[in-house]
Amino acid sequence: MALVSCLFVTAYMMIGQYVRKRADVVPYTFIVYLASTVVLFFYVLFAGEAFYPYSARNWICFLLLAVLPTLAGHSVFSWVIKWISASVVSVAILFEPVGAAILAYLLFGEKISWFQAIGGIIILLSIAYFLARDHAENRRAVRLNEKSEPAR
């Protein structure tokens, strides 16, 4: 499942980077979220899961999940992918489970095990390493480009 998820996220980012160079973020995210809604609808239908009844508390949680991580979070990824490479955005997404664990700890008193803490630290260090390396490569490319341009 993780490998299949990686495949789909990579495809989504690559397609998103191409489309966002030509389309505004609002129509793009509307189409992405509409397609996701249709896919999830049929998944729930074919899996035999119930669409209802859910408690008012569950509906509040559903609404908060739709507004905060989706509209406020994933829409930002869709917005920035126009200017930032898909690889950088994909790596930034790795912060999501670390941030969710931190928020769960702060807001709900959830416990974070040593394995989770060590994994989170490894993820954060890996993201920092990738971003530093990407920044260094971009600076090197700019310097090479400046050297290769004729003086005016």
N, CA, C and O atoms as a GROMACS GRO file, in nm:
protein
  608
    1MET      N    1   0.082  -0.120   0.000
    1MET     CA    2   0.000   0.000   0.000
    1MET      C    3   0.087   0.126   0.000
    1MET      O    4   0.056   0.224  -0.068
    2ALA      N    5   0.197   0.123   0.076
    2ALA     CA    6   0.284   0.241   0.082
    2ALA      C    7   0.347   0.269  -0.054
    2ALA      O    8   0.356   0.384  -0.096
    3LEU      N    9   0.390   0.164  -0.122
    3LEU     CA   10   0.451   0.183  -0.255
    3LEU      C   11   0.349   0.234  -0.356
    3LEU      O   12   0.380   0.321  -0.437
    4VAL      N   13   0.229   0.181  -0.351
    4VAL     CA   14   0.124   0.227  -0.441
    4VAL      C   15   0.090   0.373  -0.410
    4VAL      O   16   0.069   0.453  -0.501
    5SER      N   17   0.085   0.406  -0.281
    5SER     CA   18   0.059   0.545  -0.242
    5SER      C   19   0.168   0.638  -0.294
    5SER      O   20   0.140   0.746  -0.344
    6CYS      N   21   0.293   0.595  -0.281
    6CYS     CA   22   0.405   0.675  -0.334
    6CYS      C   23   0.392   0.696  -0.484
    6CYS      O   24   0.416   0.806  -0.534
    7LEU      N   25   0.353   0.592  -0.554
    7LEU     CA   26   0.333   0.602  -0.698
    7LEU      C   27   0.227   0.706  -0.732
    7LEU      O   28   0.246   0.790  -0.820
    8PHE      N   29   0.114   0.701  -0.661
    8PHE     CA   30   0.007   0.795  -0.688
    8PHE      C   31   0.042   0.938  -0.648
    8PHE      O   32   0.009   1.032  -0.720
    9VAL      N   33   0.109   0.954  -0.535
    9VAL     CA   34   0.150   1.089  -0.493
    9VAL      C   35   0.250   1.148  -0.593
    9VAL      O   36   0.242   1.266  -0.627
   10THR      N   37   0.342   1.066  -0.638
   10THR     CA   38   0.440   1.112  -0.737
   10THR      C   39   0.371   1.153  -0.866
   10THR      O   40   0.400   1.259  -0.922
   11ALA      N   41   0.280   1.070  -0.913
   11ALA     CA   42   0.205   1.103  -1.035
   11ALA      C   43   0.125   1.231  -1.016
   11ALA      O   44   0.121   1.318  -1.103
   12TYR      N   45   0.060   1.243  -0.901
   12TYR     CA   46  -0.019   1.362  -0.870
   12TYR      C   47   0.068   1.488  -0.871
   12TYR      O   48   0.028   1.590  -0.927
   13MET      N   49   0.186   1.480  -0.810
   13MET     CA   50   0.274   1.596  -0.806
   13MET      C   51   0.328   1.632  -0.944
   13MET      O   52   0.333   1.749  -0.981
   14MET      N   53   0.367   1.532  -1.021
   14MET     CA   54   0.421   1.558  -1.155
   14MET      C   55   0.313   1.619  -1.246
   14MET      O   56   0.338   1.716  -1.317
   15ILE      N   57   0.194   1.561  -1.242
   15ILE     CA   58   0.082   1.616  -1.321
   15ILE      C   59   0.046   1.755  -1.271
   15ILE      O   60   0.023   1.846  -1.350
   16GLY      N   61   0.043   1.771  -1.137
   16GLY     CA   62   0.010   1.900  -1.078
   16GLY      C   63   0.107   2.009  -1.117
   16GLY      O   64   0.067   2.122  -1.144
   17GLN      N   65   0.234   1.975  -1.121
   17GLN     CA   66   0.334   2.075  -1.160
   17GLN      C   67   0.313   2.118  -1.305
   17GLN      O   68   0.326   2.236  -1.337
   18TYR      N   69   0.280   2.025  -1.390
   18TYR     CA   70   0.254   2.057  -1.531
   18TYR      C   71   0.127   2.141  -1.546
   18TYR      O   72   0.127   2.243  -1.615
   19VAL      N   73   0.019   2.098  -1.481
   19VAL     CA   74  -0.110   2.166  -1.496
   19VAL      C   75  -0.108   2.304  -1.432
   19VAL      O   76  -0.162   2.400  -1.488
   20ARG      N   77  -0.046   2.316  -1.313
   20ARG     CA   78  -0.046   2.444  -1.242
   20ARG      C   79   0.031   2.553  -1.316
   20ARG      O   80   0.009   2.671  -1.289
   21LYS      N   81   0.120   2.518  -1.406
   21LYS     CA   82   0.189   2.620  -1.485
   21LYS      C   83   0.093   2.686  -1.584
   21LYS      O   84   0.120   2.794  -1.637
   22ARG      N   85  -0.020   2.619  -1.608
   22ARG     CA   86  -0.117   2.666  -1.707
   22ARG      C   87  -0.253   2.702  -1.649
   22ARG      O   88  -0.334   2.766  -1.716
   23ALA      N   89  -0.280   2.663  -1.523
   23ALA     CA   90  -0.413   2.684  -1.464
   23ALA      C   91  -0.402   2.751  -1.329
   23ALA      O   92  -0.303   2.734  -1.258
   24ASP      N   93  -0.504   2.827  -1.293
   24ASP     CA   94  -0.510   2.889  -1.161
   24ASP      C   95  -0.536   2.783  -1.055
   24ASP      O   96  -0.583   2.674  -1.085
   25VAL      N   97  -0.505   2.818  -0.932
   25VAL     CA   98  -0.515   2.721  -0.823
   25VAL      C   99  -0.660   2.684  -0.791
   25VAL      O  100  -0.687   2.568  -0.758
   26VAL      N  101  -0.754   2.777  -0.800
   26VAL     CA  102  -0.893   2.747  -0.762
   26VAL      C  103  -0.956   2.643  -0.854
   26VAL      O  104  -1.008   2.544  -0.805
   27PRO      N  105  -0.953   2.662  -0.987
   27PRO     CA  106  -1.012   2.556  -1.071
   27PRO      C  107  -0.936   2.424  -1.059
   27PRO      O  108  -0.996   2.316  -1.062
   28TYR      N  109  -0.803   2.432  -1.045
   28TYR     CA  110  -0.723   2.310  -1.032
   28TYR      C  111  -0.763   2.232  -0.907
   28TYR      O  112  -0.790   2.112  -0.914
   29THR      N  113  -0.766   2.301  -0.791
   29THR     CA  114  -0.801   2.230  -0.667
   29THR      C  115  -0.946   2.184  -0.669
   29THR      O  116  -0.977   2.078  -0.614
   30PHE      N  117  -1.035   2.260  -0.731
   30PHE     CA  118  -1.175   2.217  -0.741
   30PHE      C  119  -1.184   2.084  -0.816
   30PHE      O  120  -1.254   1.993  -0.772
   31ILE      N  121  -1.115   2.074  -0.927
   31ILE     CA  122  -1.118   1.951  -1.006
   31ILE      C  123  -1.053   1.835  -0.930
   31ILE      O  124  -1.104   1.723  -0.931
   32VAL      N  125  -0.941   1.862  -0.862
   32VAL     CA  126  -0.874   1.757  -0.784
   32VAL      C  127  -0.965   1.708  -0.672
   32VAL      O  128  -0.980   1.587  -0.653
   33TYR      N  129  -1.025   1.800  -0.597
   33TYR     CA  130  -1.110   1.760  -0.484
   33TYR      C  131  -1.239   1.694  -0.534
   33TYR      O  132  -1.289   1.602  -0.469
   34LEU      N  133  -1.292   1.739  -0.646
   34LEU     CA  134  -1.411   1.675  -0.703
   34LEU      C  135  -1.379   1.531  -0.744
   34LEU      O  136  -1.456   1.439  -0.716
   35ALA      N  137  -1.266   1.512  -0.812
   35ALA     CA  138  -1.226   1.377  -0.852
   35ALA      C  139  -1.203   1.288  -0.730
   35ALA      O  140  -1.242   1.172  -0.729
   36SER      N  141  -1.140   1.344  -0.627
   36SER     CA  142  -1.118   1.268  -0.504
   36SER      C  143  -1.250   1.229  -0.438
   36SER      O  144  -1.265   1.117  -0.388
   37THR      N  145  -1.345   1.321  -0.438
   37THR     CA  146  -1.477   1.293  -0.380
   37THR      C  147  -1.546   1.180  -0.453
   37THR      O  148  -1.604   1.092  -0.391
   38VAL      N  149  -1.542   1.183  -0.586
   38VAL     CA  150  -1.606   1.078  -0.666
   38VAL      C  151  -1.539   0.943  -0.640
   38VAL      O  152  -1.608   0.843  -0.622
   39VAL      N  153  -1.406   0.940  -0.638
   39VAL     CA  154  -1.334   0.814  -0.613
   39VAL      C  155  -1.369   0.760  -0.475
   39VAL      O  156  -1.396   0.641  -0.459
   40LEU      N  157  -1.367   0.846  -0.374
   40LEU     CA  158  -1.400   0.802  -0.238
   40LEU      C  159  -1.545   0.758  -0.225
   40LEU      O  160  -1.574   0.663  -0.153
   41PHE      N  161  -1.636   0.825  -0.295
   41PHE     CA  162  -1.776   0.784  -0.295
   41PHE      C  163  -1.789   0.640  -0.345
   41PHE      O  164  -1.854   0.557  -0.280
   42PHE      N  165  -1.728   0.611  -0.458
   42PHE     CA  166  -1.738   0.476  -0.512
   42PHE      C  167  -1.663   0.374  -0.426
   42PHE      O  168  -1.704   0.258  -0.417
   43TYR      N  169  -1.554   0.415  -0.365
   43TYR     CA  170  -1.483   0.325  -0.274
   43TYR      C  171  -1.573   0.284  -0.158
   43TYR      O  172  -1.584   0.166  -0.126
   44VAL      N  173  -1.637   0.384  -0.095
   44VAL     CA  174  -1.726   0.356   0.018
   44VAL      C  175  -1.843   0.269  -0.028
   44VAL      O  176  -1.884   0.176   0.042
   45LEU      N  177  -1.896   0.299  -0.144
   45LEU     CA  178  -2.008   0.223  -0.199
   45LEU      C  179  -1.970   0.078  -0.222
   45LEU      O  180  -2.042  -0.012  -0.178
   46PHE      N  181  -1.860   0.054  -0.290
   46PHE     CA  182  -1.818  -0.083  -0.322
   46PHE      C  183  -1.763  -0.159  -0.201
   46PHE      O  184  -1.769  -0.282  -0.197
   47ALA      N  185  -1.709  -0.086  -0.104
   47ALA     CA  186  -1.658  -0.151   0.018
   47ALA      C  187  -1.771  -0.188   0.113
   47ALA      O  188  -1.749  -0.259   0.212
   48GLY      N  189  -1.891  -0.140   0.083
   48GLY     CA  190  -2.006  -0.172   0.168
   48GLY      C  191  -2.009  -0.094   0.298
   48GLY      O  192  -2.078  -0.134   0.393
   49GLU      N  193  -1.936   0.016   0.304
   49GLU     CA  194  -1.936   0.099   0.425
   49GLU      C  195  -2.059   0.189   0.425
   49GLU      O  196  -2.119   0.214   0.320
   50ALA      N  197  -2.095   0.237   0.542
   50ALA     CA  198  -2.213   0.322   0.555
   50ALA      C  199  -2.177   0.469   0.535
   50ALA      O  200  -2.072   0.515   0.578
   51PHE      N  201  -2.267   0.540   0.469
   51PHE     CA  202  -2.251   0.686   0.456
   51PHE      C  203  -2.310   0.756   0.579
   51PHE      O  204  -2.275   0.870   0.607
   52TYR      N  205  -2.395   0.690   0.650
   52TYR     CA  206  -2.464   0.742   0.767
   52TYR      C  207  -2.508   0.626   0.852
   52TYR      O  208  -2.499   0.515   0.800
   53PRO      N  209  -2.552   0.634   0.970
   53PRO     CA  210  -2.561   0.753   1.055
   53PRO      C  211  -2.430   0.775   1.131
   53PRO      O  212  -2.367   0.680   1.176
   54TYR      N  213  -2.392   0.898   1.143
   54TYR     CA  214  -2.277   0.938   1.222
   54TYR      C  215  -2.322   1.041   1.324
   54TYR      O  216  -2.418   1.114   1.301
   55SER      N  217  -2.253   1.047   1.435
   55SER     CA  218  -2.288   1.142   1.540
   55SER      C  219  -2.252   1.284   1.496
   55SER      O  220  -2.176   1.305   1.401
   56ALA      N  221  -2.309   1.380   1.569
   56ALA     CA  222  -2.276   1.520   1.540
   56ALA      C  223  -2.127   1.545   1.560
   56ALA      O  224  -2.066   1.621   1.485
   57ARG      N  225  -2.068   1.481   1.660
   57ARG     CA  226  -1.924   1.496   1.685
   57ARG      C  227  -1.843   1.446   1.565
   57ARG      O  228  -1.745   1.510   1.525
   58ASN      N  229  -1.884   1.332   1.507
   58ASN     CA  230  -1.814   1.281   1.388
   58ASN      C  231  -1.826   1.378   1.272
   58ASN      O  232  -1.728   1.400   1.201
   59TRP      N  233  -1.943   1.437   1.252
   59TRP     CA  234  -1.962   1.531   1.141
   59TRP      C  235  -1.877   1.656   1.161
   59TRP      O  236  -1.825   1.713   1.064
   60ILE      N  237  -1.862   1.698   1.286
   60ILE     CA  238  -1.774   1.813   1.314
   60ILE      C  239  -1.630   1.776   1.280
   60ILE      O  240  -1.557   1.856   1.221
   61CYS      N  241  -1.589   1.654   1.318
   61CYS     CA  242  -1.453   1.609   1.284
   61CYS      C  243  -1.435   1.601   1.133
   61CYS      O  244  -1.331   1.642   1.081
   62PHE      N  245  -1.535   1.549   1.061
   62PHE     CA  246  -1.528   1.541   0.914
   62PHE      C  247  -1.512   1.681   0.855
   62PHE      O  248  -1.429   1.703   0.766
   63LEU      N  249  -1.591   1.775   0.905
   63LEU     CA  250  -1.585   1.913   0.855
   63LEU      C  251  -1.448   1.975   0.883
   63LEU      O  252  -1.390   2.040   0.796
   64LEU      N  253  -1.397   1.955   1.005
   64LEU     CA  254  -1.265   2.009   1.039
   64LEU      C  255  -1.155   1.947   0.954
   64LEU      O  256  -1.061   2.015   0.913
   65LEU      N  257  -1.167   1.815   0.927
   65LEU     CA  258  -1.069   1.750   0.839
   65LEU      C  259  -1.076   1.805   0.698
   65LEU      O  260  -0.974   1.819   0.631
   66ALA      N  261  -1.197   1.836   0.652
   66ALA     CA  262  -1.211   1.892   0.517
   66ALA      C  263  -1.153   2.033   0.509
   66ALA      O  264  -1.088   2.069   0.411
   67VAL      N  265  -1.176   2.112   0.612
   67VAL     CA  266  -1.134   2.252   0.608
   67VAL      C  267  -0.985   2.268   0.639
   67VAL      O  268  -0.912   2.333   0.563
   68LEU      N  269  -0.938   2.210   0.750
   68LEU     CA  270  -0.801   2.238   0.792
   68LEU      C  271  -0.696   2.165   0.708
   68LEU      O  272  -0.623   2.232   0.634
   69PRO      N  273  -0.684   2.033   0.713
   69PRO     CA  274  -0.575   1.971   0.637
   69PRO      C  275  -0.596   1.977   0.486
   69PRO      O  276  -0.500   1.987   0.410
   70THR      N  277  -0.721   1.972   0.442
   70THR     CA  278  -0.744   1.969   0.297
   70THR      C  279  -0.738   2.109   0.237
   70THR      O  280  -0.650   2.140   0.157
   71LEU      N  281  -0.834   2.194   0.276
   71LEU     CA  282  -0.838   2.327   0.216
   71LEU      C  283  -0.720   2.413   0.258
   71LEU      O  284  -0.659   2.480   0.174
   72ALA      N  285  -0.686   2.411   0.386
   72ALA     CA  286  -0.576   2.497   0.432
   72ALA      C  287  -0.440   2.433   0.409
   72ALA      O  288  -0.341   2.506   0.396
   73GLY      N  289  -0.432   2.302   0.402
   73GLY     CA  290  -0.303   2.235   0.387
   73GLY      C  291  -0.272   2.195   0.245
   73GLY      O  292  -0.178   2.248   0.184
   74HIS      N  293  -0.349   2.104   0.192
   74HIS     CA  294  -0.319   2.051   0.058
   74HIS      C  295  -0.338   2.157  -0.050
   74HIS      O  296  -0.272   2.150  -0.154
   75SER      N  297  -0.426   2.251  -0.029
   75SER     CA  298  -0.442   2.359  -0.128
   75SER      C  299  -0.315   2.443  -0.137
   75SER      O  300  -0.283   2.496  -0.243
   76VAL      N  301  -0.244   2.456  -0.026
   76VAL     CA  302  -0.116   2.529  -0.028
   76VAL      C  303  -0.016   2.455  -0.116
   76VAL      O  304   0.057   2.517  -0.193
   77PHE      N  305  -0.013   2.321  -0.105
   77PHE     CA  306   0.076   2.243  -0.192
   77PHE      C  307   0.038   2.266  -0.339
   77PHE      O  308   0.126   2.282  -0.424
   78SER      N  309  -0.091   2.268  -0.368
   78SER     CA  310  -0.135   2.290  -0.506
   78SER      C  311  -0.100   2.430  -0.552
   78SER      O  312  -0.072   2.451  -0.671
   79TRP      N  313  -0.099   2.526  -0.462
   79TRP     CA  314  -0.065   2.663  -0.499
   79TRP      C  315   0.085   2.676  -0.526
   79TRP      O  316   0.124   2.735  -0.626
   80VAL      N  317   0.170   2.622  -0.436
   80VAL     CA  318   0.314   2.643  -0.450
   80VAL      C  319   0.379   2.557  -0.558
   80VAL      O  320   0.489   2.588  -0.603
   81ILE      N  321   0.312   2.451  -0.600
   81ILE     CA  322   0.375   2.363  -0.699
   81ILE      C  323   0.395   2.433  -0.833
   81ILE      O  324   0.468   2.383  -0.919
   82LYS      N  325   0.332   2.546  -0.850
   82LYS     CA  326   0.354   2.625  -0.972
   82LYS      C  327   0.495   2.681  -0.975
   82LYS      O  328   0.553   2.698  -1.082
   83TRP      N  329   0.552   2.709  -0.857
   83TRP     CA  330   0.682   2.775  -0.849
   83TRP      C  331   0.792   2.688  -0.790
   83TRP      O  332   0.911   2.712  -0.814
   84ILE      N  333   0.754   2.588  -0.714
   84ILE     CA  334   0.852   2.501  -0.647
   84ILE      C  335   0.844   2.363  -0.711
   84ILE      O  336   0.735   2.317  -0.746
   85SER      N  337   0.957   2.297  -0.725
   85SER     CA  338   0.959   2.167  -0.793
   85SER      C  339   0.876   2.063  -0.720
   85SER      O  340   0.860   2.068  -0.598
   86ALA      N  341   0.824   1.969  -0.796
   86ALA     CA  342   0.742   1.861  -0.741
   86ALA      C  343   0.820   1.780  -0.638
   86ALA      O  344   0.763   1.732  -0.541
   87SER      N  345   0.951   1.765  -0.658
   87SER     CA  346   1.030   1.687  -0.562
   87SER      C  347   1.036   1.757  -0.427
   87SER      O  348   1.029   1.691  -0.323
   88VAL      N  349   1.050   1.889  -0.425
   88VAL     CA  350   1.055   1.963  -0.298
   88VAL      C  351   0.920   1.957  -0.228
   88VAL      O  352   0.914   1.936  -0.107
   89VAL      N  353   0.812   1.974  -0.304
   89VAL     CA  354   0.678   1.968  -0.244
   89VAL      C  355   0.651   1.827  -0.191
   89VAL      O  356   0.593   1.812  -0.083
   90SER      N  357   0.692   1.725  -0.265
   90SER     CA  358   0.672   1.588  -0.220
   90SER      C  359   0.746   1.559  -0.091
   90SER      O  360   0.693   1.492  -0.003
   91VAL      N  361   0.866   1.610  -0.079
   91VAL     CA  362   0.942   1.591   0.044
   91VAL      C  363   0.879   1.670   0.158
   91VAL      O  364   0.875   1.622   0.272
   92ALA      N  365   0.829   1.789   0.130
   92ALA     CA  366   0.765   1.869   0.235
   92ALA      C  367   0.641   1.798   0.291
   92ALA      O  368   0.609   1.814   0.408
   93ILE      N  369   0.574   1.720   0.209
   93ILE     CA  370   0.456   1.646   0.254
   93ILE      C  371   0.493   1.546   0.364
   93ILE      O  372   0.409   1.509   0.445
   94LEU      N  373   0.619   1.502   0.366
   94LEU     CA  374   0.662   1.408   0.469
   94LEU      C  375   0.651   1.467   0.610
   94LEU      O  376   0.648   1.392   0.708
   95PHE      N  377   0.645   1.598   0.621
   95PHE     CA  378   0.629   1.661   0.752
   95PHE      C  379   0.488   1.639   0.807
   95PHE      O  380   0.466   1.650   0.928
   96GLU      N  381   0.393   1.607   0.720
   96GLU     CA  382   0.253   1.597   0.761
   96GLU      C  383   0.230   1.500   0.878
   96GLU      O  384   0.165   1.540   0.975
   97PRO      N  385   0.279   1.375   0.874
   97PRO     CA  386   0.253   1.288   0.989
   97PRO      C  387   0.326   1.333   1.116
   97PRO      O  388   0.277   1.310   1.227
   98VAL      N  389   0.442   1.397   1.100
   98VAL     CA  390   0.513   1.448   1.217
   98VAL      C  391   0.432   1.562   1.279
   98VAL      O  392   0.412   1.566   1.401
   99GLY      N  393   0.387   1.652   1.196
   99GLY     CA  394   0.304   1.763   1.246
   99GLY      C  395   0.174   1.714   1.307
   99GLY      O  396   0.130   1.768   1.409
  100ALA      N  397   0.113   1.612   1.247
  100ALA     CA  398  -0.012   1.556   1.302
  100ALA      C  399   0.013   1.494   1.439
  100ALA      O  400  -0.069   1.508   1.529
  101ALA      N  401   0.125   1.425   1.454
  101ALA     CA  402   0.158   1.365   1.584
  101ALA      C  403   0.180   1.472   1.690
  101ALA      O  404   0.136   1.458   1.804
  102ILE      N  405   0.248   1.580   1.651
  102ILE     CA  406   0.272   1.690   1.745
  102ILE      C  407   0.140   1.756   1.785
  102ILE      O  408   0.117   1.783   1.903
  103LEU      N  409   0.053   1.781   1.688
  103LEU     CA  410  -0.078   1.840   1.718
  103LEU      C  411  -0.163   1.747   1.804
  103LEU      O  412  -0.231   1.792   1.896
  104ALA      N  413  -0.160   1.616   1.775
  104ALA     CA  414  -0.236   1.519   1.856
  104ALA      C  415  -0.186   1.519   2.000
  104ALA      O  416  -0.265   1.505   2.093
  105TYR      N  417  -0.056   1.534   2.017
  105TYR     CA  418   0.001   1.541   2.152
  105TYR      C  419  -0.045   1.669   2.223
  105TYR      O  420  -0.089   1.664   2.338
  106LEU      N  421  -0.033   1.782   2.154
  106LEU     CA  422  -0.066   1.911   2.216
  106LEU      C  423  -0.216   1.929   2.239
  106LEU      O  424  -0.257   1.979   2.344
  107LEU      N  425  -0.297   1.889   2.142
  107LEU     CA  426  -0.441   1.914   2.151
  107LEU      C  427  -0.519   1.805   2.223
  107LEU      O  428  -0.615   1.835   2.294
  108PHE      N  429  -0.478   1.680   2.207
  108PHE     CA  430  -0.558   1.570   2.260
  108PHE      C  431  -0.485   1.486   2.365
  108PHE      O  432  -0.541   1.389   2.416
  109GLY      N  433  -0.362   1.522   2.397
  109GLY     CA  434  -0.288   1.447   2.496
  109GLY      C  435  -0.246   1.309   2.451
  109GLY      O  436  -0.219   1.222   2.534
  110GLU      N  437  -0.240   1.287   2.320
  110GLU     CA  438  -0.196   1.157   2.267
  110GLU      C  439  -0.052   1.132   2.305
  110GLU      O  440   0.029   1.224   2.312
  111LYS      N  441  -0.021   1.008   2.330
  111LYS     CA  442   0.116   0.970   2.364
  111LYS      C  443   0.198   0.952   2.236
  111LYS      O  444   0.147   0.905   2.134
  112ILE      N  445   0.323   0.990   2.244
  112ILE     CA  446   0.417   0.966   2.133
  112ILE      C  447   0.520   0.867   2.186
  112ILE      O  448   0.592   0.895   2.282
  113SER      N  449   0.527   0.751   2.121
  113SER     CA  450   0.622   0.649   2.166
  113SER      C  451   0.764   0.688   2.125
  113SER      O  452   0.783   0.778   2.042
  114TRP      N  453   0.863   0.620   2.183
  114TRP     CA  454   1.003   0.645   2.147
  114TRP      C  455   1.027   0.614   2.000
  114TRP      O  456   1.101   0.686   1.933
  115PHE      N  457   0.963   0.508   1.949
  115PHE     CA  458   0.980   0.474   1.808
  115PHE      C  459   0.925   0.585   1.719
  115PHE      O  460   0.986   0.621   1.618
  116GLN      N  461   0.810   0.639   1.758
  116GLN     CA  462   0.752   0.750   1.680
  116GLN      C  463   0.840   0.874   1.689
  116GLN      O  464   0.862   0.942   1.588
  117ALA      N  465   0.891   0.904   1.807
  117ALA     CA  466   0.977   1.021   1.824
  117ALA      C  467   1.104   1.007   1.741
  117ALA      O  468   1.146   1.101   1.672
  118ILE      N  469   1.166   0.889   1.747
  118ILE     CA  470   1.289   0.867   1.668
  118ILE      C  471   1.258   0.875   1.519
  118ILE      O  472   1.333   0.935   1.443
  119GLY      N  473   1.146   0.815   1.479
  119GLY     CA  474   1.105   0.823   1.338
  119GLY      C  475   1.080   0.966   1.295
  119GLY      O  476   1.119   1.006   1.185
  120GLY      N  477   1.014   1.045   1.380
  120GLY     CA  478   0.989   1.186   1.350
  120GLY      C  479   1.117   1.265   1.335
  120GLY      O  480   1.130   1.349   1.246
  121ILE      N  481   1.212   1.239   1.424
  121ILE     CA  482   1.342   1.308   1.416
  121ILE      C  483   1.414   1.270   1.287
  121ILE      O  484   1.472   1.356   1.221
  122ILE      N  485   1.410   1.143   1.251
  122ILE     CA  486   1.473   1.098   1.125
  122ILE      C  487   1.407   1.167   1.006
  122ILE      O  488   1.476   1.212   0.914
  123ILE      N  489   1.274   1.176   1.007
  123ILE     CA  490   1.202   1.244   0.898
  123ILE      C  491   1.243   1.390   0.892
  123ILE      O  492   1.273   1.441   0.784
  124LEU      N  493   1.245   1.460   1.005
  124LEU     CA  494   1.281   1.602   1.006
  124LEU      C  495   1.425   1.624   0.959
  124LEU      O  496   1.451   1.716   0.881
  125LEU      N  497   1.517   1.541   1.005
  125LEU     CA  498   1.656   1.553   0.960
  125LEU      C  499   1.668   1.524   0.810
  125LEU      O  500   1.745   1.590   0.740
  126SER      N  501   1.593   1.427   0.763
  126SER     CA  502   1.596   1.394   0.620
  126SER      C  503   1.541   1.507   0.535
  126SER      O  504   1.597   1.539   0.429
  127ILE      N  505   1.433   1.569   0.580
  127ILE     CA  506   1.376   1.683   0.508
  127ILE      C  507   1.478   1.798   0.506
  127ILE      O  508   1.501   1.858   0.401
  128ALA      N  509   1.539   1.826   0.619
  128ALA     CA  510   1.638   1.933   0.626
  128ALA      C  511   1.756   1.904   0.533
  128ALA      O  512   1.803   1.993   0.462
  129TYR      N  513   1.803   1.780   0.534
  129TYR     CA  514   1.915   1.742   0.446
  129TYR      C  515   1.876   1.760   0.299
  129TYR      O  516   1.953   1.817   0.221
  130PHE      N  517   1.759   1.712   0.262
  130PHE     CA  518   1.714   1.725   0.123
  130PHE      C  519   1.704   1.871   0.082
  130PHE      O  520   1.751   1.909  -0.026
  131LEU      N  521   1.642   1.953   0.168
  131LEU     CA  522   1.625   2.095   0.133
  131LEU      C  523   1.759   2.167   0.123
  131LEU      O  524   1.778   2.251   0.035
  132ALA      N  525   1.852   2.135   0.213
  132ALA     CA  526   1.985   2.197   0.207
  132ALA      C  527   2.057   2.155   0.079
  132ALA      O  528   2.119   2.238   0.013
  133ARG      N  529   2.049   2.027   0.044
  133ARG     CA  530   2.114   1.979  -0.078
  133ARG      C  531   2.050   2.041  -0.202
  133ARG      O  532   2.120   2.080  -0.296
  134ASP      N  533   1.916   2.049  -0.202
  134ASP     CA  534   1.846   2.109  -0.316
  134ASP      C  535   1.884   2.256  -0.331
  134ASP      O  536   1.904   2.304  -0.442
  135HIS      N  537   1.893   2.327  -0.218
  135HIS     CA  538   1.931   2.468  -0.222
  135HIS      C  539   2.073   2.484  -0.276
  135HIS      O  540   2.099   2.573  -0.358
  136ALA      N  541   2.165   2.399  -0.231
  136ALA     CA  542   2.304   2.405  -0.279
  136ALA      C  543   2.310   2.375  -0.428
  136ALA      O  544   2.385   2.441  -0.501
  137GLU      N  545   2.234   2.278  -0.475
  137GLU     CA  546   2.233   2.245  -0.618
  137GLU      C  547   2.176   2.361  -0.699
  137GLU      O  548   2.226   2.391  -0.808
  138ASN      N  549   2.072   2.426  -0.648
  138ASN     CA  550   2.014   2.540  -0.719
  138ASN      C  551   2.112   2.656  -0.726
  138ASN      O  552   2.122   2.722  -0.830
  139ARG      N  553   2.184   2.682  -0.617
  139ARG     CA  554   2.285   2.789  -0.618
  139ARG      C  555   2.396   2.758  -0.715
  139ARG      O  556   2.444   2.846  -0.786
  140ARG      N  557   2.439   2.631  -0.720
  140ARG     CA  558   2.544   2.589  -0.813
  140ARG      C  559   2.496   2.607  -0.957
  140ARG      O  560   2.572   2.652  -1.043
  141ALA      N  561   2.371   2.572  -0.984
  141ALA     CA  562   2.317   2.587  -1.119
  141ALA      C  563   2.309   2.734  -1.159
  141ALA      O  564   2.337   2.768  -1.274
  142VAL      N  565   2.272   2.821  -1.067
  142VAL     CA  566   2.264   2.964  -1.096
  142VAL      C  567   2.404   3.018  -1.127
  142VAL      O  568   2.421   3.095  -1.221
  143ARG      N  569   2.505   2.977  -1.047
  143ARG     CA  570   2.642   3.023  -1.072
  143ARG      C  571   2.692   2.975  -1.208
  143ARG      O  572   2.755   3.051  -1.281
  144LEU      N  573   2.664   2.850  -1.242
  144LEU     CA  574   2.705   2.797  -1.372
  144LEU      C  575   2.636   2.871  -1.485
  144LEU      O  576   2.696   2.898  -1.589
  145ASN      N  577   2.509   2.904  -1.465
  145ASN     CA  578   2.433   2.976  -1.566
  145ASN      C  579   2.488   3.117  -1.584
  145ASN      O  580   2.498   3.166  -1.696
  146GLU      N  581   2.524   3.181  -1.473
  146GLU     CA  582   2.580   3.316  -1.481
  146GLU      C  583   2.714   3.316  -1.553
  146GLU      O  584   2.743   3.410  -1.628
  147LYS      N  585   2.797   3.214  -1.533
  147LYS     CA  586   2.927   3.204  -1.598
  147LYS      C  587   2.912   3.178  -1.748
  147LYS      O  588   2.994   3.224  -1.828
  148SER      N  589   2.808   3.104  -1.785
  148SER     CA  590   2.794   3.066  -1.926
  148SER      C  591   2.729   3.176  -2.010
  148SER      O  592   2.739   3.174  -2.133
  149GLU      N  593   2.660   3.274  -1.943
  149GLU     CA  594   2.598   3.382  -2.018
  149GLU      C  595   2.704   3.481  -2.064
  149GLU      O  596   2.796   3.511  -1.988
  150PRO      N  597   2.692   3.532  -2.185
  150PRO     CA  598   2.788   3.632  -2.233
  150PRO      C  599   2.770   3.763  -2.158
  150PRO      O  600   2.658   3.798  -2.120
  151ALA      N  601   2.877   3.834  -2.135
  151ALA     CA  602   2.872   3.966  -2.066
  151ALA      C  603   2.805   4.066  -2.157
  151ALA      O  604   2.820   4.063  -2.279
  152ARG      N  605   2.730   4.157  -2.094
  152ARG     CA  606   2.658   4.258  -2.172
  152ARG      C  607   2.719   4.392  -2.156
  152ARG      O  608   2.671   4.489  -2.214
   0.00000   0.00000   0.00000
